[in-house]
Amino acid sequence: MNFPPPTPFPPLILDDIKGAQKMLSGVSRVTAMEGSRHLSDLVGAPVQFKCENLQRTGSFKLRGAYVRIAGLSPVERAAGVVAASAGNHAQGVALASALLGVRSTVFMPVGAPLPKVAATREYGARVRLHGHVVDETMAAAQEYAHETGAVFIHPFDHPDIIAGQGTVGLEILEQCPEVRTIVVGIGGGGLAAGIAVAVKAIRPDVRIVGVQAAGAAAYPPSLAAGHPVSIGSLQTMADGIKVGRPGDVPFALIRDLVDEVRTVSEDELSSALLLCLERAKMVVEPAGASPVAALLSDPKSFRGPVVAVLSGGNVDPLLMQRILTHGMSAAGRYLSLRLRLTDRPGALATMLAVLSVADANVLDVSHVRTDPRLGLTEAEVELHLETKGPEHCEEVAEALRGAGYLVMN
């Protein structure tokens, strides 16, 4: 199906964002700022979190969705709205529509986490599951809009959406007027673009750093080309910033106003999420932890005070479990190794006593006795241990070697 070309929009200015802030008064929360002692020590300057994970619906998305829908004409409101999202935008549109008395339909991928689907329905939207990737879901929502006359609410590629998200930038300047660097995750670019417009208009000296997952980083090649380009494969746990092509409207703003775009690995994302949970007591989704991942990866490259935007906290519990395990492994909190010992009664107990003295917690033990590489009286043991970090891992392995065991990582 052929859709009409995008409508050209006037440039977004600070007054648009200030107008959005007035519109959102009493609707969205002025989310808290929380300091991070651990990151402050690493950076060598104060680091604070802007906690949009504590926003209504669990992310910043309500801001832009409400401003966009509130700006519709009576005729457009009567036709209803439609959106496509794997979770956060879906919930933002659903709640904004309910608050404004507008009928909403939200298309979500077939594999969307059940808690996000349930929350979207509870906010009042009619949910339709379609497609296995967001691009397919987006196409279905746009076709629905074309067939029914419902207004398609894009997750990031519209000035009203960006103006709503930009209110985060105004709040940062009010809550931390001494800020010198703002770090924010980038998917399609609506949040980063809105923050950049607001902040650079008032404090052009503030450095804005965008962060993308390395496995879904469309902005670096787009910025190099000078226009939005699509990337094929998208491989990241951070579904909130898993976008294959920048939006036309946010791209132009990010190109002109964002100082730098960095990428972070999956290991860095999971380590950041683990840090947020353990050190800051914050439940944050991988996309929301991307600024923290950037700070952890190169802390001395940021000029402080630094504000890291925790954009959302809607993470599926099953995914959280896998991510935390991955994060603990990436942080050196798990140690897996193999070693050989004499296959006789008491040998395993002797080896476990060495681990006990080394203060390593045994999670799993498995024996191999039938491998042709083993001698007649040998057995191979595979161990999975919980440790206190990389240095402790080395201490445990050295303790086993010191006790005479052949250790094979």
N, C-alpha and C positions, 0 to 999 in steps of 0.2 A: 504494500500500500504506500502511496506517495503522500507525504505530509507537507503542509505549507512551510516555506522557509521561515526561519526564526525572525521575529520582529526586532528591528534595531531599537535599542533603548538609549535614552539620554544618560550621560555619565552620572554615576552615583556620587553624591557629595555629602559632606558632614551634616548638613541640615536634614537630609533624608534619614540619617541614622538617629539624629536627635528626635525627629518626628516619630520614628519607630519606638524609641525609648518611652515617649509619652504614651503611645498606644498600648505598650506592654505593661504600663503601670497597673499593678494589681492582678496581672495575668501571669507573667513569668516571675520567678524569684530573682532577687539580687543575690547570687550565690556567694558562698563564703570564700575567703582567702585563708589558706592554711600554710604555715611555714614548714619546711623540711630541713631539719638539722643535718641529716645525713648528706643530702645533696648540697646544702650550703657549705659543709666542710669540704666536699669534693671540688666544688666550683671555686671556693675561696671568697664567696660573696653570698648575701642572702638569696635564697630561692623560695618562692611561694607557689602554691598550687591555686589556680582558679578552678573551683570545684563545680564545673557544669555537670558532673556525674550526679550531683545532688539537686539538679534542676527538675522541675515537674516533667514527667515522662522519662526521667533518667538521662536526658541529654539536652544539648543546646537547641535541638531541632524545633522545639515548640516556638521559639522566638520568631524564626523566619516564617514558619507555616502560618502563625497567627497574623503576622503583618500582611502576608500575601493574601490570605482569605478575607481579612477585614477590608482590604482594598478593592474587593470585587463589587461590581454594580449590583443592584437588586435583581436584575434579570439574570446575571451570571450566578448569583447565589441561589436563585430559584432552580437553576439547572443542576446544582450540586457540583461537587468536586471529585476528582479521581487522582490517585497517586500510586507510585510504585516504589517499593522499598523492602529491604530485608529486615527492617526493624525500627530504627530510631526515627526516620522521617515518617514512617507509617504511624507511629504513636503520636508524633507531633501533629500531623495532619488530623488524625482522629480526634484528639482532644481539642485542638483549635476549632475544628468544625462543630463539635458539640457545644463549645462555649459560645459560638456565634450563631448557632441554630441552622447550620448548613448540612445538608445530606452529604455523606462521604462514602466513597468506595475505594478500597485500598487493595492493590494487587501485590501479592507477596510470592516469593519463590516457593516451590513445592517443599523444599527442604528447610524452610525457615524454622528457627528454633520455636518449639511450642510455646514457651513462656511469652515470646514476643508476639506471636499470633494471638494468643489469648488476651494479652494486654491491649492490643489494637482493637479487638472486638469489644472489650469491656469499656473502652473509651467511646464506643458508639459507632465505629465504622463497620461497613459491610466488607468482609474480607473475602477475596477471591484468590485462590492459589493457582499460579500459572507459571510454567517454565521452571528450569533448574538453575539458571543464572540470571542475574539482575537485568542484563540486556534484554533477555526474552520477556521478563516481567514488565520492563519499561515499554517495550513495543506493544504488549497486550493492553497496557493502560492507555497508551496514546491512541490505539485503535478504538478502544472503548469511548474515549473522549470524542473522537471523530464521529462515531456512530450515534452517540447519545446527546452530544452538546454539553456534557459535563466539562468543567474547566480543569485542565491538567495542571497539577501543582508540582512543578519540577523541584527536585531536592536541592538544587544549588544554582541553576542557570537562569536566575531572574533577579532584577534589582531589588524587589521587595523582600525576597528571601535573604539576599545579602545584607540589606539594611537591617533586618531583624537580627541576623547573626552579629552584625557590627556593634550591637548594643553591649556585647561582651567586652569589646575594646573600651567603650566609655566607662564601664564599671571598673575595669582594671586601672584606668587612669585615676578614677576617684578613690579606689581602695589602696592603690600603691603608686602615689604620685611620683615617687623617686625611681620608678622602674626604668631600666636601661635596655633590657632585652625581653622580648616576648617570644615564646616558643609554642607553636601550634601545629597540630596534625593537619594534613591536607589530603582530601580525597578528590572530590570534584572541585573544591576550592572556595565554597561559599563562606565558610567560617573565617578562613585566613584572609580572604579578600575584604570581608566586612570589617574585621579587626584592623586591617591595614589602612583602610580609608579613614576610619575613626581616629586611630592613633596618629597616623602621619599628618593629619590635618591640624592636630593640636600639639603633638610632640614629634616633629620630624626627625629628631635625634635618636629616637628609640629604634633599636634594631629589631627587625621582625624576621624570625627564622621559621620556615615551614619544614615539616617533616613528613616523609612518605615511607611506606614499607618498601623495601628494596624489590620485593616480588610483585609490586603493583605500582611502580613509579612512572606515571605518565608525564609528570611535570618536567623533569630534567630534559628529556628529548624534545618536549614541546617548547620549552624556553630556548633550547639550542636552535630549533627550527624557526622560532619567531611566531608560531601559531600552534593551536591545539592539534596534536597528533594522537592517533589511537595506538595502543600497544595490544598485542595479541594475548599472550598468556598472563593470567593474573594468579599468583600463588602467594597467598598470605593468610594468616589467621585473623588479621585485622579487617573484618568485613566492613567496618564503618568507613574505612578509607580505601576500599577495594574498588577503584573506579578506573576504567580503561581509557577514558578520554577526558581531559579537562573541559569544563564548561566554557563557552565563548565569553560570557560576561565576566566571570571571576578570573579567567585567564588574563585578560587585559589588565585587570587591577593588580593581580599578583605579579605580572611581568613588570609593571611600573613601580610598585610600592613595596613588595616583599624583598628583603635584602639577600636572602639565601634560601635555597631548598636543599635539605639533606635527606639521606636515606638511612634506614636502620634495618638490621637483619631480624630474622625470626627469633634467634637466640636473645638478641637485645630487647625485643618486645616482651618476651616471656620473663626475662629477668626484671624488666621495669615493672611489669604487672605484679610480680612477686614482691618487689620493693614497696610498691604502693600499699599492698595488703599488709605486709609485715611491719613496715616502719611507719606508715602514715595512717593505717587502719582504714584505707579507702578501697572500696570495691570499684574497680575501673576495668572497662573492656580494653582489648588490645589497641584499638584505634585511639582511645583516650590516653593510653599509656605511652604513645609514640613520642611525645615531647620528653618524657622522662627517659626513654630509651636513648634519645639523642644526647641528653645531658650526661647519662652514664657512659656513653661511648667516647666522649671527648670533653670532659667537664671543664678543662682549663681554657677552652676556646670561647667561652661565653662570658660576656661582660655583665656584671651584676649591678644592682639587684635584678634577678631574673624571675619572670612569671611564666610558669608552664601551665597551659590550659588542659585540664583533664576534661575532655569534651563529652564523655559519656560513661555510664556505668552499667549498661544493659548487656550483661554477658550471660549466656546460657550456663547453668550449673555444670552440665556435663563437659562443656568446652572449658570451663574454669578449672575443672579437675585435671584435664589433660594439660592445660597451659601451666598450671602450678607445678605439675610433675616435670614438664619440660623446662620451666624456669629454674627449678631446684637443680636439675641436671646441668643447665647452662651456667649456674652460679657455683658449680663444683660441690653441690650438697649431696650428690649421689656418686658412688664409686662402684663400678663393675669390674671384676677381675677374675682371672682363673689361676689356680695354682695346683701343684701336684704334691701328694702326700702318700705315705705308705699305707696300703689298704690293710689295716689291722684294727682290732677293737680299741677304742679310746683315742684314735688318731684325730677324729673330727673334734672331739671334746677338747683336746690339747690345742688344736688350731683356734677354736672358738675362744679359749681362754686368752690367747694372744690378742684377739680382737677386743675382748672385754677390757684388758689392761689399756689398750690403745683408745678406748672410749668410742668405738664404732658400733653403730646399731645395725644388726643383721636383719635385712628385710627378706632375703630369700637365699636358699642354698640348694644346689642340685649336684648330684654325683654322676660321673661317667666312669664306668669300669670296663667297657667293651671296646674302646677305641684301639685299633691295631698299633697306634703310636705309643701306647702305654706298655710299661714293663709288666711282668707277671704279677708283681706285688704292688703295683702303683694304681692310684685312683686320681682322677682329675675332678676338682671341685670348682664350680662356678658360684661366685658370691655377688650379691647385690647388697650394698651397704649404704646407710645414711650417715653422712659425715657433717662436719662443721664448716667446710669450705675447702678450697684448693690446697692450702697448706696442710690441713688435716689429712686430706687424701694422700699426700706424699708421706706424712708421718705414719699412716696406717700401712701403706705399702712397704715402707722401710722397716717397720716393726715385724712384718711377716718375713721379709728377707733376712732380717737379723736373727729370726728364730729358725732359719735354715730352709725356708720354703722357696721353691722356684715360682716366682710370680710372673704371670703372663697377662698383660692388659688386653 
